[in-house]
Amino acid sequence: MTDEEKIEAETDLIKTLAPNDHYTVQALGYLRSKAAFEPLLKLLSIADLYQQVFIAEALWQIDKYQGSITILKDIVNSPSVYHENRDLTRMYATSALGSINDPKSIEILKSLLDDKEYLVKYHAHEGLKRLLNLET
């Protein structure tokens, strides 16, 4: 992708940014779109928990936003929060933590190795393997 194409893609994606469209959020994170940082930060305050996972991950990809770790930690460690896709949301949050190479993220993942939800444990294990270079 040329620089010109990237700018055009970023502009189009930012225009269509919506609280329920995690694909656009993921694309902006993948592009590491500095122009999307502030709009994503604003979107965070109106997004549901599921969407917050993808926004937090994109903010980390764009600018290593430390608040992302706190957001993801709160989501995986908050069993009293109601959400229709709670287990799925926790799994995605755990998976996102596994892509954040930071000591805080590693500690959170370690704490999830004994989680009651199998997919949370699985993604914590896989994330730790990746972050600690234990891939075989």
C-alpha positions in Angstrom: 0.0 0.0 0.0 1.4 3.4 -1.0 1.4 6.3 1.5 -1.2 8.0 -0.6 -3.4 4.9 -0.5 -2.9 4.5 3.2 -4.0 8.1 3.8 -7.1 7.6 1.6 -8.0 4.4 3.5 -7.6 6.1 6.9 -9.7 9.0 5.9 -12.5 6.8 4.6 -12.4 4.5 7.6 -12.4 7.4 10.1 -15.5 8.8 8.3 -17.4 5.6 8.9 -16.2 4.9 12.4 -19.2 3.8 14.6 -19.5 2.2 18.0 -20.7 -1.1 16.7 -18.2 -1.6 13.9 -15.2 -3.5 15.2 -13.9 -4.2 11.7 -13.3 -0.5 11.0 -11.6 -0.2 14.4 -9.4 -3.2 13.7 -8.4 -1.8 10.3 -7.4 1.5 11.8 -5.3 -0.3 14.4 -3.7 -2.4 11.7 -2.9 0.7 9.7 -1.5 2.3 12.9 -3.5 5.4 12.0 -2.3 8.3 14.1 -5.3 10.4 12.7 -7.7 7.8 14.2 -6.3 8.0 17.8 -8.5 10.8 19.1 -11.7 9.6 17.3 -11.1 6.2 18.8 -10.5 7.6 22.2 -13.8 9.5 22.0 -15.6 6.4 20.7 -14.4 4.5 23.8 -16.7 6.4 26.1 -19.9 5.3 24.2 -18.9 1.8 23.1 -20.2 -1.3 24.8 -17.7 -3.7 26.5 -17.4 -5.9 23.4 -16.4 -2.9 21.2 -14.1 -1.5 23.9 -11.9 -4.5 23.5 -11.2 -3.8 19.9 -10.8 0.0 20.5 -8.3 -0.7 23.3 -6.3 -3.0 21.1 -6.3 -0.5 18.2 -5.2 2.3 20.5 -2.3 0.1 21.7 -1.4 -0.7 18.1 -1.5 3.0 17.1 0.4 4.6 20.1 1.0 2.0 22.8 -1.8 3.6 24.8 -1.3 2.4 28.4 -5.0 2.9 29.2 -5.6 -0.1 26.9 -4.1 -2.5 29.4 -6.4 -1.2 32.2 -9.5 -1.3 30.0 -8.8 -4.9 29.0 -7.9 -5.9 32.6 -11.2 -4.4 33.8 -13.1 -6.4 31.2 -11.5 -9.8 31.9 -11.7 -9.3 35.7 -15.2 -8.0 36.1 -17.5 -10.9 36.5 -20.4 -8.8 37.8 -20.6 -6.7 34.6 -23.5 -7.9 32.5 -23.1 -8.3 28.9 -24.9 -10.6 26.5 -21.6 -11.9 25.1 -19.7 -11.8 28.4 -17.6 -15.0 27.8 -16.8 -14.0 24.2 -15.9 -10.5 25.3 -13.6 -11.8 28.0 -12.0 -14.2 25.5 -11.3 -11.4 23.0 -10.0 -9.1 25.8 -7.6 -11.9 26.9 -6.5 -12.4 23.3 -5.9 -8.7 22.9 -3.7 -8.7 26.1 -1.7 -11.5 24.4 -0.7 -9.1 21.7 0.4 -6.4 24.1 4.1 -6.9 25.0 4.2 -5.2 28.4 4.9 -6.5 31.9 1.5 -5.5 33.1 -0.2 -7.5 30.3 2.0 -10.5 31.1 1.0 -10.4 34.8 -2.7 -10.2 33.9 -2.4 -13.2 31.5 -0.7 -15.2 34.3 -3.6 -14.5 36.6 -6.0 -15.8 34.0 -4.4 -19.2 33.6 -6.8 -20.6 36.3 -9.9 -18.9 34.9 -13.1 -20.9 35.0 -13.8 -20.2 31.3 -11.8 -22.5 29.0 -11.3 -20.1 26.2 -10.0 -17.4 28.5 -7.5 -19.8 29.9 -6.5 -21.0 26.4 -5.9 -17.4 25.1 -4.0 -16.5 28.3 -1.8 -19.5 27.7 -1.3 -18.8 24.0 -0.6 -15.1 24.7 2.0 -15.9 27.3 3.7 -18.3 25.0 3.9 -15.7 22.3 5.0 -12.8 24.6 7.6 -14.9 26.5 8.9 -16.4 23.2 8.0 -19.9 24.3 6.6 -21.0 20.9 7.7 -24.4 19.9 
